Amino acid sequence: MNFDTINRINRFLAKIPKHVIIIFTLVIWTLPTLGLMITSLRPVQDINSTGWWTVFTPQKVGGPYAQYCAACHGADGKAIPEADLTDPDLIARYPRSLQMLAMLRKDINGQPHMGDIPLPPPQEAADIAEHLRSGGVTTSRFTLSNYVDALVGYRGRRTYAEDCRDHQQALDLDCNSSDLLNPRGMGRAFLNSLWVTIPATILPILLAAFAGYAFAWLNFKGRFLLFAFLVGLQVVPLQMTLVPISRLYAQMGLNGTFLGVWLFHAGFGMPYSIYLMRNFLGSLPNELFEAAYLDGASHFTAFVRLAIPLAMPAIASLAIFQFLWVWNDLLVSLVFLGGTTPVMTYQISNMVTSLGAGWHLLTAAAFLSMLLPVIVFFTLQRYFVRGMLAGAVKG
């Protein structure tokens, strides 16, 4: 590509309003997330048969009902008044494939019910019965059943609500609010993730604030060498320490405990946290702290009354980074907690069985997992840029 071509491209881009480019980039960036959200709200039958973008097209009746029934009963199921397929009493007579096939084998006015159309196989007859029982031939395009099933960890041919309605739920479920704490579900994992993430976020930030103040405003021998050593620890791969720390935890009885996970996350979050806090606190005006010392303030008073309030942008940035890292972590939780105390990432990784069952729940589980990090990010985002540029500009 020669310079003339580059100049023509630059002149063309210069004519496009900047907000158009920003909007276009935003649309491209958020389109996959939009598709994921729409998929998570669709019934499993629709997810298996069509793409998420089809929700913007007119709804069509498909599947076994359209193949075997729609020609006579109509797309809305009301073409034959004496056999209205939206009538709950009529639908209740044929809850399963056996009852449905028995009804289809009967003659009507001396003629075969299906005419020249062959009887559907048992599986398709069951699909027709389920299609009618789930709300008639005009099923809703959107449902929250995927989220409910993900919360309780329900993997079945039907949804948790449908099986509870017919009293056919799994034996370890009670069809009440206690099912939200089912060990297989995302509800229990959400509480475990909170219990792991909040202390593992607060602890390194608190210690890093003290250490950052010490490196910035306390004079002691070797502080620059020690600070350089701590900065160098940022390049140590996490995987190198798993085996030796796991052995140490086994001797101390910390394997399988929340305390062990908190200490591990705090240890790996400390180098970067100290680096950021030291740079931010070191960029504050010298005169501010000198005036405080002349007025008789101790280092602890200056730290609490001056450093912490002024360092809120850096603390907010650290909170975002540390929270997202710990919340989305799978390796550390898998090694030190395992499946006995599952967190959300572990539960998502096991949402799909070895035979592929339950894969449609991944979209709902993914949104449940990202909900709290998004709230944390947008709550603290106004401090994010200032915190990220900590120490970049003096004055």
WOPEKA-V64983 format. One record per pair of residues at least 24 apart in sequence whose C-alpha atoms are under 7 Angstrom apart, sorted by the first residue. I is the first residue (numbers start at 0). J is the second residue. D is the distance in whole Angstrom. If there is no record, write none. Layout:
((I J D) (I J D))
This chain:
((35 362 6) (38 362 7) (39 145 7) (39 362 5) (39 363 5) (40 141 5) (40 142 5) (40 143 6) (40 145 7) (41 140 6) (41 141 5) (41 142 6) (42 140 7) (42 141 7) (42 142 6) (43 359 6) (63 123 6) (63 126 7) (63 127 6) (64 127 6) (74 136 7) (75 136 6) (75 137 7) (76 136 6) (84 135 7) (85 135 5) (90 131 7) (90 132 6) (93 128 6) (94 128 6) (95 125 6) (95 128 6) (96 121 6) (96 124 5) (96 125 4) (96 128 7) (99 124 6) (99 128 7) (100 124 7) (145 360 6) (145 363 6) (146 363 5) (146 364 7) (149 184 6) (149 185 6) (149 360 6) (149 363 7) (149 364 6) (150 179 6) (150 184 5) (150 185 4) (150 186 5) (151 178 6) (151 179 5) (151 181 6) (151 183 7) (151 184 4) (151 185 6) (151 186 7) (152 183 5) (152 184 4) (152 185 7) (154 357 6) (185 343 6) (185 346 7) (188 341 6) (188 342 4) (188 343 5) (188 346 7) (189 342 7) (189 343 6) (191 341 7) (191 342 5) (192 326 7) (192 342 5) (192 343 6) (195 257 6) (195 261 7) (196 322 6) (196 325 6) (196 326 6) (198 261 7) (199 261 5) (199 264 6) (199 265 6) (200 318 6) (200 321 6) (200 322 6) (202 265 6) (203 265 5) (203 268 6) (203 269 5) (204 272 6) (204 314 7) (204 317 7) (207 269 6) (207 272 6) (207 273 5) (207 276 7) (208 273 7) (208 276 6) (210 273 6) (211 273 5) (211 276 5) (211 277 4) (211 280 7) (212 277 6) (212 280 6) (214 277 6) (215 277 6) (215 280 6) (215 281 5) (229 270 5) (230 270 6) (230 271 7) (230 274 6) (232 270 6) (233 270 6) (233 271 6) (254 335 5) (255 335 5) (255 336 4) (256 336 7) (260 332 7) (260 335 7) (268 321 7) (272 317 7) (275 389 7) (276 313 6) (278 389 6) (278 390 5) (279 310 7) (279 313 7) (279 389 4) (279 390 5) (280 306 7) (280 310 7) (281 390 7) (282 390 5) (282 393 5) (282 394 7) (284 394 7) (312 382 4) (312 383 6) (312 385 6) (312 386 5) (313 386 4) (313 387 7) (313 389 7) (315 379 6) (315 382 6) (315 383 7) (316 382 7) (316 383 5) (316 386 5) (316 387 7) (319 375 7) (319 376 6) (323 372 6) (343 368 7))
